[in-house]
Amino acid sequence: MNQVLKTVFAAAFSALMASSGIADPASDKGTIIQRFEQWTMAFNAHDAVGACDLFALDLLYSIPEVLQGTHQTMCANFTRLFSSNKLRLHYDRPDIHEILLQGDMAVVRLTWTFRAEANGARDTTTEEGIDVFRRQPDGRWSIARFMAFTTRPNKVLQ
């Protein structure tokens, strides 16, 4: 009987933990990494809708030449970039340096490697960034804020 009570208690506790939204850092980190992988595949496939999916609707960001970017700005830029048949763009999976989790927020420090090619010209640059993820009401992790910079502009995109 004692074993039965332990089993019932363990099952009830597991259900309570799952339904109460208590964070599981290892699982959350894995989910965030998976979101980056999905974004990379969408970007490399020139899928603007898929690339926009990583970002929260209330996104705010700063990058060189865009100091007050929004979700609308980001998605419009993806659509414009992907509409060119002459421009080939590619991101490698990011080099994630750290993921700091606190409740429904996460801060990710990372480096992206970006390649662009057009009219026979090629260039590869790296981008350093800090992304702030927030767990959305539907439970998905999305980037709500970010800042990114390069040490030099990509020559193909100039």
C-alpha positions in Angstrom: 0.0 0.0 0.0 2.8 2.4 0.8 4.3 1.9 -2.7 0.9 2.7 -4.2 0.7 5.9 -2.3 4.2 6.9 -3.3 3.3 6.2 -7.0 0.1 8.2 -6.8 1.9 11.1 -5.1 4.7 11.1 -7.6 2.2 11.2 -10.5 0.2 14.0 -8.9 3.3 16.0 -8.2 4.5 15.6 -11.8 1.2 16.7 -13.1 1.1 19.7 -10.8 4.7 20.7 -11.8 3.8 20.4 -15.5 0.6 22.4 -15.2 1.9 25.1 -12.9 4.4 26.5 -15.3 7.4 25.8 -13.1 10.4 26.2 -15.3 12.7 23.4 -16.2 16.0 25.2 -17.1 17.5 22.3 -19.1 14.3 21.9 -21.1 13.9 25.7 -21.6 17.5 26.0 -22.8 16.9 23.1 -25.2 13.8 24.7 -26.5 15.5 28.1 -27.1 18.3 26.3 -29.0 15.7 24.5 -31.1 14.0 27.9 -31.9 17.4 29.2 -33.2 17.8 26.0 -35.3 14.3 26.5 -36.8 15.0 30.2 -37.5 18.3 29.3 -39.2 16.5 26.8 -41.5 13.8 29.2 -42.3 16.2 32.1 -43.1 18.4 29.8 -45.3 15.3 28.7 -47.1 14.3 32.3 -47.7 11.1 31.7 -45.8 10.1 35.2 -44.4 7.1 33.9 -42.5 9.2 31.2 -40.8 12.0 33.6 -40.1 9.6 36.1 -38.5 8.2 33.4 -36.3 11.1 33.6 -33.8 10.3 37.1 -32.9 7.6 38.4 -30.5 5.0 40.7 -31.9 6.2 43.5 -29.5 9.8 43.0 -30.7 12.2 46.0 -30.3 15.8 45.8 -31.6 18.9 47.8 -32.4 21.4 46.9 -35.1 23.7 49.1 -37.1 21.5 51.3 -39.4 18.3 50.4 -37.5 18.1 51.8 -34.0 14.4 51.3 -33.2 13.4 48.1 -35.1 10.1 46.4 -34.7 8.5 43.1 -35.6 7.0 44.9 -38.7 10.4 46.3 -39.7 12.1 42.9 -39.3 9.6 41.0 -41.3 9.5 43.7 -44.1 13.3 43.4 -44.3 13.2 39.6 -44.6 10.6 39.9 -47.4 12.7 42.5 -49.2 16.0 40.5 -48.8 14.4 37.2 -49.9 12.7 38.7 -53.0 16.0 39.1 -54.7 17.0 36.1 -56.9 20.5 37.4 -57.3 21.3 37.5 -53.6 22.3 34.3 -51.8 22.2 34.6 -48.0 23.2 32.0 -45.4 23.5 31.9 -41.6 25.3 29.1 -39.8 23.8 27.8 -36.6 24.8 30.3 -33.9 27.6 29.8 -31.6 25.8 30.2 -28.3 28.1 31.4 -25.5 25.6 31.3 -22.7 21.9 31.2 -21.9 20.8 32.9 -18.6 17.3 31.9 -17.4 15.2 33.6 -14.9 11.5 32.6 -14.8 9.9 33.5 -18.1 12.9 35.5 -19.4 16.1 34.3 -20.9 19.2 36.2 -22.1 21.3 34.6 -24.8 24.8 35.8 -25.7 25.8 34.5 -29.1 27.8 34.8 -32.3 26.3 34.3 -35.8 28.3 33.6 -39.0 26.7 35.2 -42.0 27.6 34.7 -45.7 26.3 36.7 -48.6 26.9 36.2 -52.3 25.8 38.2 -55.3 27.2 38.7 -58.8 30.2 36.6 -58.1 31.1 38.5 -55.0 31.2 36.7 -51.6 31.7 37.8 -48.1 31.5 36.2 -44.6 31.1 38.3 -41.5 30.3 37.5 -37.9 27.7 39.2 -35.7 27.8 39.4 -32.0 24.5 39.7 -30.2 22.4 39.6 -27.1 18.9 38.3 -27.4 16.2 38.6 -24.7 13.6 35.9 -24.9 10.3 35.9 -23.2 8.0 33.0 -22.8 4.8 33.9 -24.7 1.3 33.3 -23.4 1.1 30.1 -25.6 4.3 28.8 -23.9 6.7 29.4 -26.8 10.0 31.2 -26.3 10.3 34.3 -28.6 12.8 37.1 -28.9 11.3 40.2 -27.5 14.5 42.4 -27.5 17.9 42.1 -29.1 21.0 44.1 -30.0 23.5 42.9 -32.6 26.7 44.3 -34.2 29.4 43.3 -36.6 33.0 44.5 -36.6 32.5 45.4 -40.2 29.6 45.5 -42.7 29.2 42.6 -45.1 30.7 43.9 -48.4 28.1 42.1 -50.6 25.2 44.0 -48.8 26.8 47.4 -49.1 
